[in-house]
């Protein structure tokens, strides 16, 4: 009976297995045929094949051995060029160091004027503007303005010295710095008198230091806060072709000697703890990091080889730190008065608008091409989440 049943089972199952395979094959073949008839799929496959077929590496592999040898010789020449480029940047740094000494007397006088230590002469205060509306100002309006100005000087500005909150205004005007400054930082920045850049001597390892000079205040005892950017200016032995000039390899901040209860880089929080056994509750206080511009002087730690082991947020902060230091060095310190008045910011925005207009045109072209293929869904939440601008105060 078992043999018969098993034989019966074989006869009932076997035809199903035989019929199923051709059915699946036919289904797959039909699906493949339908997909291959789709012009978008064919175009994507062709593009993929073209990209694989025309990669530089695939072309190099097809070259004769003698040609590959000559390419290696060119690479040796390229490494030598990289070392010459490094020497060029070293000499540029020496020139920056040399001319920094020539700029310094003018920067010192700028500090003396803004802090009120020196009152500029009438001749030094004359400035001929190119604005047409000022040139066309009626004589009677000038006289009226002069009278009003004298009244204001006599009544309100008799004791006013220098240019109040000079550097604090610059911080508020520059978006990059405004984002770093918290409300509790502003009273401290009112005591900032000068920002300077010092370049390392030609015979020393390449670096530059930002110096923030403060008048005596109620927050810390330091008169100068410093941030040093150490730089590397030589091709990497393992990746010489990646050399693109000096790169920041480390940061060195400074210790801020905060007065008691004035450290704005930390905040005190209270937490309640419940004892597991007795069930009693106690309140403890704990200090945790607090957002502040003065965290700028306590940078992310970088390893001795110039490579930091950190997460994406830390890497972003590191890149931002370098960008801020570079901006102070190249733009803010040399042109401080123009960032105070906003003229330098207007110039920067003009360049950004021009670049943005070109980018918008390219984006429009891409969108038109995309509309032919598919209609993208629009997420209104994403469109509404625009970054907030820094408030000008």
C-alpha positions, 0 to 999 in steps of 0.5 A: 500500500505504501508503494502504491501511494508513493507511486500515486503521489509521484504521478500527481506531483510530477506533472505540476513540477513539469508545468511550473518551470515553463510557466515561471520562465515564460513570466520572467521572459515576458517581464524582461521583454517589457522592461527592455522595451522601456526607452528610459531603462535602455537609456540608463543602461547605455549610460552605465555602459558608456561610463564603464567603458570610458573611465580613465583607468580602463583606458590606461589599462589598454595602453602598451607597456612602453606608454605606461612606463612614460606615464610613470615618468610624468608622475615623477615630474608631477611630484617634483612640481608639487614640491616646487608649489610647496616652496612657493607657498612657503615664500608667500607666507614669508611675504605675509609675515614681512608685510604684516609688520608694515600694516601693524602701525596702521592697525595700532592707530585704528585700535587707538581711535576706536578705543578713544585713546587718540582723537583723529585730526580734522584732516584725518576725518575728512572723507570725500564720498562718491555718492551723488546724493551727498554731492547734490545735498543743498547748502542749507541742509548742510548748515542745518545738519551742522547746527544739529550736529553741534547740539547733539555733541554738546548735549549727548556726546560730550563724554563719548570717546572712540567708536563704541562697540566697534568689534561687537558690531562687526560680529553682529554684521558678519553672519558667520560670527553672528551664529557663534555669539550668544546673548550672554556673550555680547556684554563680554564682547563690548570689552574687546578692543582689538583683533590681530593676526601674527604670522610665524617667523620664516624659520619656524613651522608655518602657522598663524595666531589670532589675538583678541585683546580685551580691556579689564572686565568683570568676566576673566583676568586674561588681557589677550585670548589666542588661537593658533592655527598650525599648518602643513605645507608639503606634499604627503609622501603617500598621496603627493598628488592631493597637495593643494597648498597649506592645510590646517593640521592642528589648533591650539587655543588658550585657557580662559581664567574666568572669574568666579561665577562668570564662565559662560561656556558652562551652565549649572543644572539641577537634577533630582536623584532617588535612592533605590533602597530608602526611596529618599530624593536628593537634588544635585547640581551639575555643570554641563557645556553651554553654547558660547563664542568663547568655546572658540578658544577650546577647539576640537583636539587633533591627533599628532599626525594631523588626522582627527578621530571624530564623528561627522559633527566634529568634522563639520565643527573642525572645518567651520573652525578653520573657515572662521580663522581664515576669514579673520585673517584674510578679511576681517582684520585687514578691512575691519572698518568696512565690516563695521559699516557694512560696505564689505558685507555688501560687496560680498553679497554682490558676488554671492548673488551673481554666483547664485543667479548662474546656479539658478539658471542651471537648476532651471535647466535641470528641472525642465529636463526632469519634468519630461521624465517624471513629476517630482513630489513637493514636500511643503515641510522641506520648503518651509524649513529655511535657515534663520538669518542672524538679526542685525542689532 
